Amino acid sequence: MNKNSPKNQSIFDGLITSKTKIRILMRLFLNPRERSYIREMAGEFNLSPSIVKEELHQLERAGLLASERAGRQVLYQANPHHALFPELHSMVRKAMGMDRIVDSILARIGDLEFALLLDDYAEGKDSGLIDLVLVGEIDRRNVDDLVRKTEKYIDRRIRVLIMGSREFRETQAMLKDRPNLVIWQKDPEKRTLGGVTV
């Protein structure tokens, strides 16, 4: 893997000295609806819960995160009301290659209704495999070519599932219970798409 690839270098490097803070911001700011707790993130990052807890507390004190107690757990998520939220959300999208996917793939593939991430990246986990669902009248061959080119640029694999509107409606139950994040839509006024919350 190229040492200078986006997967190894973050636009946060140099701005934030703590690598753990960077990982937390990446984890929680890509999909601000997602919430996570200390032990879950500690397991993901292979760090002790006490280290993650301290970093979370610092980010919460700065107002970047909000927390809520759920039983014995404390759940953390990005604070969308913070003045820096739009910039951080945009920076995370760039760092994970979402802007390149939108510019290089979604803008060029025909009559797209909407596109969403599933699973890891919808939860903010930079696992290296992006699961992307495209709904609309789309030329599969064109998508395959654009995906190959974009994969090289962002140094991540992209797995694409293409559906027509009717097919999506018929299989929406499959997606509803999986982590999902809409990253592009034709009609920005819509708040839900086939049971998937925008």
PyMOL commands that place a pseudoatom at each C-alpha (Angstrom):
pseudoatom trace, name=CA, resn=MET, resi=1, chain=A, elem=C, hetatm=0, pos=[0.000, 0.000, 0.000]
pseudoatom trace, name=CA, resn=ASN, resi=2, chain=A, elem=C, hetatm=0, pos=[1.317, 3.446, -0.881]
pseudoatom trace, name=CA, resn=LYS, resi=3, chain=A, elem=C, hetatm=0, pos=[2.584, 5.264, 2.232]
pseudoatom trace, name=CA, resn=ASN, resi=4, chain=A, elem=C, hetatm=0, pos=[1.178, 8.532, 0.918]
pseudoatom trace, name=CA, resn=SER, resi=5, chain=A, elem=C, hetatm=0, pos=[-2.297, 7.181, 0.253]
pseudoatom trace, name=CA, resn=PRO, resi=6, chain=A, elem=C, hetatm=0, pos=[-5.361, 8.796, 1.873]
pseudoatom trace, name=CA, resn=LYS, resi=7, chain=A, elem=C, hetatm=0, pos=[-5.824, 5.656, 3.974]
pseudoatom trace, name=CA, resn=ASN, resi=8, chain=A, elem=C, hetatm=0, pos=[-2.534, 6.303, 5.767]
pseudoatom trace, name=CA, resn=GLN, resi=9, chain=A, elem=C, hetatm=0, pos=[-2.526, 10.087, 5.770]
pseudoatom trace, name=CA, resn=SER, resi=10, chain=A, elem=C, hetatm=0, pos=[-5.355, 12.195, 7.118]
pseudoatom trace, name=CA, resn=ILE, resi=11, chain=A, elem=C, hetatm=0, pos=[-6.015, 15.857, 6.448]
pseudoatom trace, name=CA, resn=PHE, resi=12, chain=A, elem=C, hetatm=0, pos=[-6.301, 16.073, 10.241]
pseudoatom trace, name=CA, resn=ASP, resi=13, chain=A, elem=C, hetatm=0, pos=[-2.595, 15.205, 10.626]
pseudoatom trace, name=CA, resn=GLY, resi=14, chain=A, elem=C, hetatm=0, pos=[-0.745, 18.303, 11.773]
pseudoatom trace, name=CA, resn=LEU, resi=15, chain=A, elem=C, hetatm=0, pos=[-3.981, 19.914, 12.983]
pseudoatom trace, name=CA, resn=ILE, resi=16, chain=A, elem=C, hetatm=0, pos=[-4.650, 17.433, 15.784]
pseudoatom trace, name=CA, resn=THR, resi=17, chain=A, elem=C, hetatm=0, pos=[-1.693, 15.797, 17.494]
pseudoatom trace, name=CA, resn=SER, resi=18, chain=A, elem=C, hetatm=0, pos=[-3.571, 12.885, 19.077]
pseudoatom trace, name=CA, resn=LYS, resi=19, chain=A, elem=C, hetatm=0, pos=[-4.076, 9.987, 16.651]
pseudoatom trace, name=CA, resn=THR, resi=20, chain=A, elem=C, hetatm=0, pos=[-6.824, 8.661, 18.911]
pseudoatom trace, name=CA, resn=LYS, resi=21, chain=A, elem=C, hetatm=0, pos=[-8.734, 11.953, 18.657]
pseudoatom trace, name=CA, resn=ILE, resi=22, chain=A, elem=C, hetatm=0, pos=[-8.445, 11.773, 14.886]
pseudoatom trace, name=CA, resn=ARG, resi=23, chain=A, elem=C, hetatm=0, pos=[-9.836, 8.230, 14.840]
pseudoatom trace, name=CA, resn=ILE, resi=24, chain=A, elem=C, hetatm=0, pos=[-12.725, 9.222, 17.095]
pseudoatom trace, name=CA, resn=LEU, resi=25, chain=A, elem=C, hetatm=0, pos=[-13.588, 12.206, 14.892]
pseudoatom trace, name=CA, resn=MET, resi=26, chain=A, elem=C, hetatm=0, pos=[-13.414, 10.029, 11.769]
pseudoatom trace, name=CA, resn=ARG, resi=27, chain=A, elem=C, hetatm=0, pos=[-15.582, 7.418, 13.483]
pseudoatom trace, name=CA, resn=LEU, resi=28, chain=A, elem=C, hetatm=0, pos=[-18.310, 9.794, 14.651]
pseudoatom trace, name=CA, resn=PHE, resi=29, chain=A, elem=C, hetatm=0, pos=[-18.365, 12.616, 12.102]
pseudoatom trace, name=CA, resn=LEU, resi=30, chain=A, elem=C, hetatm=0, pos=[-18.870, 10.687, 8.850]
pseudoatom trace, name=CA, resn=ASN, resi=31, chain=A, elem=C, hetatm=0, pos=[-22.364, 9.627, 9.939]
pseudoatom trace, name=CA, resn=PRO, resi=32, chain=A, elem=C, hetatm=0, pos=[-23.508, 11.969, 12.732]
pseudoatom trace, name=CA, resn=ARG, resi=33, chain=A, elem=C, hetatm=0, pos=[-26.544, 9.752, 13.443]
pseudoatom trace, name=CA, resn=GLU, resi=34, chain=A, elem=C, hetatm=0, pos=[-24.275, 6.931, 14.610]
pseudoatom trace, name=CA, resn=ARG, resi=35, chain=A, elem=C, hetatm=0, pos=[-23.562, 6.563, 18.313]
pseudoatom trace, name=CA, resn=SER, resi=36, chain=A, elem=C, hetatm=0, pos=[-20.816, 4.505, 19.914]
pseudoatom trace, name=CA, resn=TYR, resi=37, chain=A, elem=C, hetatm=0, pos=[-19.650, 3.649, 23.408]
pseudoatom trace, name=CA, resn=ILE, resi=38, chain=A, elem=C, hetatm=0, pos=[-16.190, 3.567, 24.952]
pseudoatom trace, name=CA, resn=ARG, resi=39, chain=A, elem=C, hetatm=0, pos=[-15.527, -0.182, 24.924]
pseudoatom trace, name=CA, resn=GLU, resi=40, chain=A, elem=C, hetatm=0, pos=[-16.766, -0.510, 21.331]
pseudoatom trace, name=CA, resn=MET, resi=41, chain=A, elem=C, hetatm=0, pos=[-14.300, 2.116, 20.111]
pseudoatom trace, name=CA, resn=ALA, resi=42, chain=A, elem=C, hetatm=0, pos=[-11.502, 0.800, 22.329]
pseudoatom trace, name=CA, resn=GLY, resi=43, chain=A, elem=C, hetatm=0, pos=[-11.959, -2.635, 20.722]
pseudoatom trace, name=CA, resn=GLU, resi=44, chain=A, elem=C, hetatm=0, pos=[-11.977, -1.156, 17.223]
pseudoatom trace, name=CA, resn=PHE, resi=45, chain=A, elem=C, hetatm=0, pos=[-8.865, 0.944, 17.860]
pseudoatom trace, name=CA, resn=ASN, resi=46, chain=A, elem=C, hetatm=0, pos=[-7.073, -1.781, 19.881]
pseudoatom trace, name=CA, resn=LEU, resi=47, chain=A, elem=C, hetatm=0, pos=[-6.570, 0.663, 22.763]
pseudoatom trace, name=CA, resn=SER, resi=48, chain=A, elem=C, hetatm=0, pos=[-7.355, 0.572, 26.452]
pseudoatom trace, name=CA, resn=PRO, resi=49, chain=A, elem=C, hetatm=0, pos=[-10.821, 1.925, 27.374]
pseudoatom trace, name=CA, resn=SER, resi=50, chain=A, elem=C, hetatm=0, pos=[-9.205, 4.460, 29.746]
pseudoatom trace, name=CA, resn=ILE, resi=51, chain=A, elem=C, hetatm=0, pos=[-7.273, 6.102, 26.873]
pseudoatom trace, name=CA, resn=VAL, resi=52, chain=A, elem=C, hetatm=0, pos=[-10.377, 6.292, 24.678]
pseudoatom trace, name=CA, resn=LYS, resi=53, chain=A, elem=C, hetatm=0, pos=[-12.450, 7.572, 27.604]
pseudoatom trace, name=CA, resn=GLU, resi=54, chain=A, elem=C, hetatm=0, pos=[-10.059, 10.460, 28.272]
pseudoatom trace, name=CA, resn=GLU, resi=55, chain=A, elem=C, hetatm=0, pos=[-10.012, 11.498, 24.607]
pseudoatom trace, name=CA, resn=LEU, resi=56, chain=A, elem=C, hetatm=0, pos=[-13.818, 11.315, 24.418]
pseudoatom trace, name=CA, resn=HIS, resi=57, chain=A, elem=C, hetatm=0, pos=[-14.122, 13.461, 27.534]
pseudoatom trace, name=CA, resn=GLN, resi=58, chain=A, elem=C, hetatm=0, pos=[-11.783, 16.078, 26.062]
pseudoatom trace, name=CA, resn=LEU, resi=59, chain=A, elem=C, hetatm=0, pos=[-13.772, 16.209, 22.815]
pseudoatom trace, name=CA, resn=GLU, resi=60, chain=A, elem=C, hetatm=0, pos=[-17.013, 16.421, 24.765]
pseudoatom trace, name=CA, resn=ARG, resi=61, chain=A, elem=C, hetatm=0, pos=[-15.662, 19.260, 26.935]
pseudoatom trace, name=CA, resn=ALA, resi=62, chain=A, elem=C, hetatm=0, pos=[-14.729, 21.079, 23.708]
pseudoatom trace, name=CA, resn=GLY, resi=63, chain=A, elem=C, hetatm=0, pos=[-18.346, 20.698, 22.605]
pseudoatom trace, name=CA, resn=LEU, resi=64, chain=A, elem=C, hetatm=0, pos=[-17.531, 18.541, 19.557]
pseudoatom trace, name=CA, resn=LEU, resi=65, chain=A, elem=C, hetatm=0, pos=[-19.287, 15.463, 20.956]
pseudoatom trace, name=CA, resn=ALA, resi=66, chain=A, elem=C, hetatm=0, pos=[-22.550, 14.887, 22.793]
pseudoatom trace, name=CA, resn=SER, resi=67, chain=A, elem=C, hetatm=0, pos=[-23.183, 11.978, 25.131]
pseudoatom trace, name=CA, resn=GLU, resi=68, chain=A, elem=C, hetatm=0, pos=[-26.217, 10.171, 26.482]
pseudoatom trace, name=CA, resn=ARG, resi=69, chain=A, elem=C, hetatm=0, pos=[-26.468, 7.484, 29.122]
pseudoatom trace, name=CA, resn=ALA, resi=70, chain=A, elem=C, hetatm=0, pos=[-28.206, 4.266, 28.021]
pseudoatom trace, name=CA, resn=GLY, resi=71, chain=A, elem=C, hetatm=0, pos=[-28.397, 1.939, 31.006]
pseudoatom trace, name=CA, resn=ARG, resi=72, chain=A, elem=C, hetatm=0, pos=[-24.822, 1.334, 32.159]
pseudoatom trace, name=CA, resn=GLN, resi=73, chain=A, elem=C, hetatm=0, pos=[-23.337, 2.568, 28.881]
pseudoatom trace, name=CA, resn=VAL, resi=74, chain=A, elem=C, hetatm=0, pos=[-22.576, 6.127, 27.794]
pseudoatom trace, name=CA, resn=LEU, resi=75, chain=A, elem=C, hetatm=0, pos=[-23.124, 6.647, 24.077]
pseudoatom trace, name=CA, resn=TYR, resi=76, chain=A, elem=C, hetatm=0, pos=[-21.186, 9.323, 22.198]
pseudoatom trace, name=CA, resn=GLN, resi=77, chain=A, elem=C, hetatm=0, pos=[-21.954, 11.000, 18.902]
pseudoatom trace, name=CA, resn=ALA, resi=78, chain=A, elem=C, hetatm=0, pos=[-20.947, 14.069, 16.918]
pseudoatom trace, name=CA, resn=ASN, resi=79, chain=A, elem=C, hetatm=0, pos=[-22.551, 17.307, 18.079]
pseudoatom trace, name=CA, resn=PRO, resi=80, chain=A, elem=C, hetatm=0, pos=[-24.244, 18.769, 14.971]
pseudoatom trace, name=CA, resn=HIS, resi=81, chain=A, elem=C, hetatm=0, pos=[-24.864, 22.070, 16.795]
pseudoatom trace, name=CA, resn=HIS, resi=82, chain=A, elem=C, hetatm=0, pos=[-21.169, 22.891, 17.200]
pseudoatom trace, name=CA, resn=ALA, resi=83, chain=A, elem=C, hetatm=0, pos=[-19.993, 25.791, 15.025]
pseudoatom trace, name=CA, resn=LEU, resi=84, chain=A, elem=C, hetatm=0, pos=[-17.244, 23.614, 13.486]
pseudoatom trace, name=CA, resn=PHE, resi=85, chain=A, elem=C, hetatm=0, pos=[-19.534, 20.676, 12.718]
pseudoatom trace, name=CA, resn=PRO, resi=86, chain=A, elem=C, hetatm=0, pos=[-19.991, 21.424, 8.964]
pseudoatom trace, name=CA, resn=GLU, resi=87, chain=A, elem=C, hetatm=0, pos=[-16.239, 21.796, 8.422]
pseudoatom trace, name=CA, resn=LEU, resi=88, chain=A, elem=C, hetatm=0, pos=[-15.333, 18.656, 10.392]
pseudoatom trace, name=CA, resn=HIS, resi=89, chain=A, elem=C, hetatm=0, pos=[-18.048, 16.625, 8.659]
pseudoatom trace, name=CA, resn=SER, resi=90, chain=A, elem=C, hetatm=0, pos=[-16.721, 17.790, 5.281]
pseudoatom trace, name=CA, resn=MET, resi=91, chain=A, elem=C, hetatm=0, pos=[-13.100, 17.049, 6.254]
pseudoatom trace, name=CA, resn=VAL, resi=92, chain=A, elem=C, hetatm=0, pos=[-13.995, 13.511, 7.355]
pseudoatom trace, name=CA, resn=ARG, resi=93, chain=A, elem=C, hetatm=0, pos=[-15.818, 12.876, 4.064]
pseudoatom trace, name=CA, resn=LYS, resi=94, chain=A, elem=C, hetatm=0, pos=[-12.711, 14.016, 2.183]
pseudoatom trace, name=CA, resn=ALA, resi=95, chain=A, elem=C, hetatm=0, pos=[-10.354, 11.975, 4.359]
pseudoatom trace, name=CA, resn=MET, resi=96, chain=A, elem=C, hetatm=0, pos=[-12.395, 8.816, 3.749]
pseudoatom trace, name=CA, resn=GLY, resi=97, chain=A, elem=C, hetatm=0, pos=[-12.737, 9.442, 0.019]
pseudoatom trace, name=CA, resn=MET, resi=98, chain=A, elem=C, hetatm=0, pos=[-16.481, 10.138, -0.023]
pseudoatom trace, name=CA, resn=ASP, resi=99, chain=A, elem=C, hetatm=0, pos=[-16.023, 13.394, -1.953]
pseudoatom trace, name=CA, resn=ARG, resi=100, chain=A, elem=C, hetatm=0, pos=[-14.067, 11.499, -4.626]
pseudoatom trace, name=CA, resn=ILE, resi=101, chain=A, elem=C, hetatm=0, pos=[-16.824, 8.884, -4.893]
pseudoatom trace, name=CA, resn=VAL, resi=102, chain=A, elem=C, hetatm=0, pos=[-19.423, 11.609, -5.399]
pseudoatom trace, name=CA, resn=ASP, resi=103, chain=A, elem=C, hetatm=0, pos=[-17.306, 13.553, -7.913]
pseudoatom trace, name=CA, resn=SER, resi=104, chain=A, elem=C, hetatm=0, pos=[-15.875, 10.599, -9.841]
pseudoatom trace, name=CA, resn=ILE, resi=105, chain=A, elem=C, hetatm=0, pos=[-18.711, 8.072, -9.795]
pseudoatom trace, name=CA, resn=LEU, resi=106, chain=A, elem=C, hetatm=0, pos=[-22.098, 9.413, -8.773]
pseudoatom trace, name=CA, resn=ALA, resi=107, chain=A, elem=C, hetatm=0, pos=[-22.033, 12.505, -10.970]
pseudoatom trace, name=CA, resn=ARG, resi=108, chain=A, elem=C, hetatm=0, pos=[-21.333, 10.432, -14.104]
pseudoatom trace, name=CA, resn=ILE, resi=109, chain=A, elem=C, hetatm=0, pos=[-23.476, 7.321, -14.100]
pseudoatom trace, name=CA, resn=GLY, resi=110, chain=A, elem=C, hetatm=0, pos=[-26.826, 8.295, -15.581]
pseudoatom trace, name=CA, resn=ASP, resi=111, chain=A, elem=C, hetatm=0, pos=[-30.221, 8.645, -13.935]
pseudoatom trace, name=CA, resn=LEU, resi=112, chain=A, elem=C, hetatm=0, pos=[-29.285, 8.065, -10.288]
pseudoatom trace, name=CA, resn=GLU, resi=113, chain=A, elem=C, hetatm=0, pos=[-32.012, 8.532, -7.679]
pseudoatom trace, name=CA, resn=PHE, resi=114, chain=A, elem=C, hetatm=0, pos=[-29.862, 8.102, -4.610]
pseudoatom trace, name=CA, resn=ALA, resi=115, chain=A, elem=C, hetatm=0, pos=[-26.728, 6.432, -3.288]
pseudoatom trace, name=CA, resn=LEU, resi=116, chain=A, elem=C, hetatm=0, pos=[-26.068, 5.106, 0.164]
pseudoatom trace, name=CA, resn=LEU, resi=117, chain=A, elem=C, hetatm=0, pos=[-23.272, 3.531, 2.150]
pseudoatom trace, name=CA, resn=LEU, resi=118, chain=A, elem=C, hetatm=0, pos=[-23.902, 0.335, 4.061]
pseudoatom trace, name=CA, resn=ASP, resi=119, chain=A, elem=C, hetatm=0, pos=[-22.286, -1.305, 7.073]
pseudoatom trace, name=CA, resn=ASP, resi=120, chain=A, elem=C, hetatm=0, pos=[-18.751, -0.259, 8.133]
pseudoatom trace, name=CA, resn=TYR, resi=121, chain=A, elem=C, hetatm=0, pos=[-18.472, 3.118, 6.420]
pseudoatom trace, name=CA, resn=ALA, resi=122, chain=A, elem=C, hetatm=0, pos=[-22.047, 4.015, 7.353]
pseudoatom trace, name=CA, resn=GLU, resi=123, chain=A, elem=C, hetatm=0, pos=[-20.852, 3.622, 10.946]
pseudoatom trace, name=CA, resn=GLY, resi=124, chain=A, elem=C, hetatm=0, pos=[-17.701, 5.649, 10.311]
pseudoatom trace, name=CA, resn=LYS, resi=125, chain=A, elem=C, hetatm=0, pos=[-15.409, 2.602, 10.374]
pseudoatom trace, name=CA, resn=ASP, resi=126, chain=A, elem=C, hetatm=0, pos=[-12.603, 2.980, 7.853]
pseudoatom trace, name=CA, resn=SER, resi=127, chain=A, elem=C, hetatm=0, pos=[-12.293, -0.741, 7.096]
pseudoatom trace, name=CA, resn=GLY, resi=128, chain=A, elem=C, hetatm=0, pos=[-11.004, -0.405, 3.523]
pseudoatom trace, name=CA, resn=LEU, resi=129, chain=A, elem=C, hetatm=0, pos=[-14.109, -1.927, 1.875]
pseudoatom trace, name=CA, resn=ILE, resi=130, chain=A, elem=C, hetatm=0, pos=[-16.840, 0.545, 0.919]
pseudoatom trace, name=CA, resn=ASP, resi=131, chain=A, elem=C, hetatm=0, pos=[-20.278, -0.982, 0.317]
pseudoatom trace, name=CA, resn=LEU, resi=132, chain=A, elem=C, hetatm=0, pos=[-22.230, 1.330, -1.962]
pseudoatom trace, name=CA, resn=VAL, resi=133, chain=A, elem=C, hetatm=0, pos=[-25.870, 0.928, -3.064]
pseudoatom trace, name=CA, resn=LEU, resi=134, chain=A, elem=C, hetatm=0, pos=[-26.918, 2.829, -6.205]
pseudoatom trace, name=CA, resn=VAL, resi=135, chain=A, elem=C, hetatm=0, pos=[-30.608, 3.161, -7.067]
pseudoatom trace, name=CA, resn=GLY, resi=136, chain=A, elem=C, hetatm=0, pos=[-31.791, 4.308, -10.499]
pseudoatom trace, name=CA, resn=GLU, resi=137, chain=A, elem=C, hetatm=0, pos=[-31.366, 3.620, -14.223]
pseudoatom trace, name=CA, resn=ILE, resi=138, chain=A, elem=C, hetatm=0, pos=[-27.627, 3.048, -14.332]
pseudoatom trace, name=CA, resn=ASP, resi=139, chain=A, elem=C, hetatm=0, pos=[-25.138, 1.704, -16.892]
pseudoatom trace, name=CA, resn=ARG, resi=140, chain=A, elem=C, hetatm=0, pos=[-23.295, -1.079, -15.046]
pseudoatom trace, name=CA, resn=ARG, resi=141, chain=A, elem=C, hetatm=0, pos=[-20.296, -1.074, -17.407]
pseudoatom trace, name=CA, resn=ASN, resi=142, chain=A, elem=C, hetatm=0, pos=[-19.739, 2.627, -16.882]
pseudoatom trace, name=CA, resn=VAL, resi=143, chain=A, elem=C, hetatm=0, pos=[-19.942, 2.168, -13.109]
pseudoatom trace, name=CA, resn=ASP, resi=144, chain=A, elem=C, hetatm=0, pos=[-17.378, -0.661, -13.147]
pseudoatom trace, name=CA, resn=ASP, resi=145, chain=A, elem=C, hetatm=0, pos=[-14.889, 1.519, -15.046]
pseudoatom trace, name=CA, resn=LEU, resi=146, chain=A, elem=C, hetatm=0, pos=[-15.390, 4.520, -12.745]
pseudoatom trace, name=CA, resn=VAL, resi=147, chain=A, elem=C, hetatm=0, pos=[-15.131, 2.330, -9.637]
pseudoatom trace, name=CA, resn=ARG, resi=148, chain=A, elem=C, hetatm=0, pos=[-11.794, 0.863, -10.754]
pseudoatom trace, name=CA, resn=LYS, resi=149, chain=A, elem=C, hetatm=0, pos=[-10.337, 4.339, -11.327]
pseudoatom trace, name=CA, resn=THR, resi=150, chain=A, elem=C, hetatm=0, pos=[-11.684, 5.715, -8.041]
pseudoatom trace, name=CA, resn=GLU, resi=151, chain=A, elem=C, hetatm=0, pos=[-10.422, 2.722, -6.024]
pseudoatom trace, name=CA, resn=LYS, resi=152, chain=A, elem=C, hetatm=0, pos=[-6.861, 3.498, -7.129]
pseudoatom trace, name=CA, resn=TYR, resi=153, chain=A, elem=C, hetatm=0, pos=[-7.189, 7.124, -6.102]
pseudoatom trace, name=CA, resn=ILE, resi=154, chain=A, elem=C, hetatm=0, pos=[-8.701, 6.593, -2.640]
pseudoatom trace, name=CA, resn=ASP, resi=155, chain=A, elem=C, hetatm=0, pos=[-6.828, 3.319, -1.897]
pseudoatom trace, name=CA, resn=ARG, resi=156, chain=A, elem=C, hetatm=0, pos=[-9.977, 1.515, -0.779]
pseudoatom trace, name=CA, resn=ARG, resi=157, chain=A, elem=C, hetatm=0, pos=[-12.084, -1.203, -2.377]
pseudoatom trace, name=CA, resn=ILE, resi=158, chain=A, elem=C, hetatm=0, pos=[-15.593, -0.273, -3.496]
pseudoatom trace, name=CA, resn=ARG, resi=159, chain=A, elem=C, hetatm=0, pos=[-18.297, -2.944, -3.730]
pseudoatom trace, name=CA, resn=VAL, resi=160, chain=A, elem=C, hetatm=0, pos=[-21.369, -1.730, -5.630]
pseudoatom trace, name=CA, resn=LEU, resi=161, chain=A, elem=C, hetatm=0, pos=[-24.938, -3.026, -5.592]
pseudoatom trace, name=CA, resn=ILE, resi=162, chain=A, elem=C, hetatm=0, pos=[-27.117, -1.512, -8.347]
pseudoatom trace, name=CA, resn=MET, resi=163, chain=A, elem=C, hetatm=0, pos=[-30.922, -1.577, -8.129]
pseudoatom trace, name=CA, resn=GLY, resi=164, chain=A, elem=C, hetatm=0, pos=[-33.874, -0.063, -9.937]
pseudoatom trace, name=CA, resn=SER, resi=165, chain=A, elem=C, hetatm=0, pos=[-36.435, 1.840, -7.869]
pseudoatom trace, name=CA, resn=ARG, resi=166, chain=A, elem=C, hetatm=0, pos=[-38.894, -1.027, -7.853]
pseudoatom trace, name=CA, resn=GLU, resi=167, chain=A, elem=C, hetatm=0, pos=[-36.266, -3.590, -6.879]
pseudoatom trace, name=CA, resn=PHE, resi=168, chain=A, elem=C, hetatm=0, pos=[-35.100, -1.345, -4.056]
pseudoatom trace, name=CA, resn=ARG, resi=169, chain=A, elem=C, hetatm=0, pos=[-38.632, -0.993, -2.689]
pseudoatom trace, name=CA, resn=GLU, resi=170, chain=A, elem=C, hetatm=0, pos=[-39.029, -4.782, -2.779]
pseudoatom trace, name=CA, resn=THR, resi=171, chain=A, elem=C, hetatm=0, pos=[-35.766, -5.384, -0.889]
pseudoatom trace, name=CA, resn=GLN, resi=172, chain=A, elem=C, hetatm=0, pos=[-35.775, -2.363, 1.449]
pseudoatom trace, name=CA, resn=ALA, resi=173, chain=A, elem=C, hetatm=0, pos=[-36.346, -4.559, 4.513]
pseudoatom trace, name=CA, resn=MET, resi=174, chain=A, elem=C, hetatm=0, pos=[-32.892, -6.033, 3.887]
pseudoatom trace, name=CA, resn=LEU, resi=175, chain=A, elem=C, hetatm=0, pos=[-31.331, -2.589, 4.263]
pseudoatom trace, name=CA, resn=LYS, resi=176, chain=A, elem=C, hetatm=0, pos=[-33.474, -1.077, 6.985]
pseudoatom trace, name=CA, resn=ASP, resi=177, chain=A, elem=C, hetatm=0, pos=[-31.796, -2.937, 9.849]
pseudoatom trace, name=CA, resn=ARG, resi=178, chain=A, elem=C, hetatm=0, pos=[-28.255, -2.450, 8.541]
pseudoatom trace, name=CA, resn=PRO, resi=179, chain=A, elem=C, hetatm=0, pos=[-26.197, 0.696, 9.224]
pseudoatom trace, name=CA, resn=ASN, resi=180, chain=A, elem=C, hetatm=0, pos=[-26.822, 3.032, 6.283]
pseudoatom trace, name=CA, resn=LEU, resi=181, chain=A, elem=C, hetatm=0, pos=[-25.969, 6.560, 5.244]
pseudoatom trace, name=CA, resn=VAL, resi=182, chain=A, elem=C, hetatm=0, pos=[-27.336, 8.369, 2.195]
pseudoatom trace, name=CA, resn=ILE, resi=183, chain=A, elem=C, hetatm=0, pos=[-24.447, 10.238, 0.537]
pseudoatom trace, name=CA, resn=TRP, resi=184, chain=A, elem=C, hetatm=0, pos=[-26.258, 11.535, -2.550]
pseudoatom trace, name=CA, resn=GLN, resi=185, chain=A, elem=C, hetatm=0, pos=[-29.874, 12.001, -3.584]
pseudoatom trace, name=CA, resn=LYS, resi=186, chain=A, elem=C, hetatm=0, pos=[-31.643, 13.470, -6.574]
pseudoatom trace, name=CA, resn=ASP, resi=187, chain=A, elem=C, hetatm=0, pos=[-34.415, 15.042, -4.518]
pseudoatom trace, name=CA, resn=PRO, resi=188, chain=A, elem=C, hetatm=0, pos=[-32.911, 16.672, -1.401]
pseudoatom trace, name=CA, resn=GLU, resi=189, chain=A, elem=C, hetatm=0, pos=[-36.395, 17.443, -0.059]
pseudoatom trace, name=CA, resn=LYS, resi=190, chain=A, elem=C, hetatm=0, pos=[-37.068, 13.766, 0.662]
pseudoatom trace, name=CA, resn=ARG, resi=191, chain=A, elem=C, hetatm=0, pos=[-36.344, 12.739, 4.241]
pseudoatom trace, name=CA, resn=THR, resi=192, chain=A, elem=C, hetatm=0, pos=[-36.797, 8.989, 3.859]
pseudoatom trace, name=CA, resn=LEU, resi=193, chain=A, elem=C, hetatm=0, pos=[-36.119, 6.666, 0.956]
pseudoatom trace, name=CA, resn=GLY, resi=194, chain=A, elem=C, hetatm=0, pos=[-37.696, 3.259, 1.040]
pseudoatom trace, name=CA, resn=GLY, resi=195, chain=A, elem=C, hetatm=0, pos=[-37.514, 3.082, 4.825]
pseudoatom trace, name=CA, resn=VAL, resi=196, chain=A, elem=C, hetatm=0, pos=[-33.911, 4.299, 4.877]
pseudoatom trace, name=CA, resn=THR, resi=197, chain=A, elem=C, hetatm=0, pos=[-33.616, 7.530, 6.832]
pseudoatom trace, name=CA, resn=VAL, resi=198, chain=A, elem=C, hetatm=0, pos=[-31.831, 10.415, 5.101]
for i in range(1, 198): cmd.bond("trace and resi %d" % i, "trace and resi %d" % (i + 1))
show_as sticks, trace
zoom trace
